């Protein structure tokens, strides 16, 4: 396999996809690791994982290796997590409307009316997020890993404050043990 610009490096190429189509099958046929986007296509993630594994032939890897992505937000309490999660709504709305990834707003700036309106507008995307206390989030992540047979989970966390993102990942790591 010829990789540009990675030729001559120890970089391992991955293929990322959110459907059981071309990307999953290509990753399998080339024996590459594959990352499936649960948070963008939750209804197809199991089928996508299956398509990758069924198409897998040894290549770069001897065995299939699947990562599954998820949007997560853990805080010490569910209430804290839900308050921080309000920032996600205007951000995902901007992306969905083609304005791009705007800076994540302060959750206090998201009115109750906007929260209700944006939650309804993006209900499918909101429903795929794992938001709550660490035990709740880890429970959902473990279920996702078991359902998909994921070898690895890729977590994204959108919050207004960087410290809240770091705290979320630390809380999840501690609860996972």
N, C-alpha and C positions, 0 to 999 in steps of 0.2 A: 504494500500500500504506500502510496506517495502522499505525504502530507506537507502542505505549504502553509504557513511558514515554519511549521514544527519539525521539519526534516532535520535529523541529526540530534534531536533532543529526546529526553525521556518522557515527553508529554504523552498521555494516554488520551486519544480522542474519544469523545462521547457523542451520542446522538440524543437529542431532546425532542420529545413529541407529545401530543395529547390525543392521539387517535390510533386505532389499530392499523392504520394505513401504511403508507410508504416508509415513514421514518422508523416505526417499530420493526417492520419486516427487514428494512435495509440494515439496521443495527444488528438484527439477528443473523442475517446472511453473512455479514462481514465479521461476526464474532466480536462485536464491540459492546461496551457497556451502554446501557440505555437509561435515560431519565424520563419518567412519565409525569405529566403535569396534572396531578389530582385537582389542584385548586382551579384549573381552567376547564377541565372536562371530567368532572367527577363521575358522571354516568358511564364513561367509557374506560375508566382506568383499569378495571379488572380485565376487560376484553383486550385492552392495549398491552397489558402485561402478558396475557396469554399469547397474543400474536407474536410478541417479541420472543418468548420462549419457544413457541412452535417453529419459528423461522430460524432459531439459533443453530449455527454450525460453528465448530471451533475455528477460530481465526486469530485475532489479536488476543482473545481470551479462550481458555479451554472450556469454560462453563459460563452460562449467562450470568450477568450481574445487573440487577435492577435497582435503581433509585427512584423513589416517588416523592414528589414535592407536596408541601402543604403550607398554607398560611396559618400561622399560630400567633397567639398572644396570651401569655400567662402572666398573672400578677398575684400578689399574696392572697387576694380575695377575688371572688367572682365579680363583685361590684367594682373593684378597682380595674379589673380587666375590661369590663363592659364600658366603663367611662373612657378608658384609653382607646378602646376600639372605635369610638365615634369618629376618630381621625380618619379611619379607613374610608368612610362613606364619601366625602368630597373628593378624596384622592382617586378612588375607583371610578367615580362619576366623570372626573376629568379625563381619565384614560379612555373610558368607554365612549366619550363624546369626541375623541380625537384631539384633545388639547394636550395630551402627553402627561407624563408623570410630574405633576406639580409638587411643590414642597408639601409635606404632610402637615396639615394645619393643627393648631392647638385644639384639642377636643372640646375645650370650653367655648370655642368660637362656633361650634356646630349647634344650632338651635334644636329644640325638641321637634319643631315642625319640619326642619330640614332632615333631621335624623329619621323621622317616620317616612317622609317622602322618598329619601334616598334608599332607605332599607327596602321599601316596596319596589322601587325602580330596579334595584340590583339584588333582589332577594336570592336568586340562585347563587350569586357570587358570595353573598354574605353567609349563606347556609353552609358553604364549604369551609369556612374558617373555623378553627378550633380555638375558642376564646373562653377563658375561665381561670380557675385556680389551677395550680400545677398538676394536681392529681387528675382533675377532669381532662386537661389537655393531654397528658401522658396516656390516659386511658383511651382517648380517641386516636392518638397516634399509634398505640399498640394494636388497636383494632384495624387501622388502615394497613399497617405493616403485615398483619396476619392475613387480611383479606387479599392483599396483592402479592404476598410472598416477597415483599421488598427486602433487599439486602441492606438497604440504606435509606434513610429519610433525609430530604433536603428541606430545611425549614426557612421560611421567610417571615419576617415580622415587621409590620409597618406601624410605627408610632411616631408621635410628634417629637418626643425627646429620645435622643440616642441612649441615655441611661436606662430608659424603660425597655428598649430593645435588648440591651445587654442583660438587664435583670430578667426579662422573659426567658432568654436562652439559659441563663444560670439556673433559674427555678425549674425549668424543664429537665436540664441535665441532672440536677439533684434529685428530682422526683423519679427519674428514669432508673436510677440505681437500685 
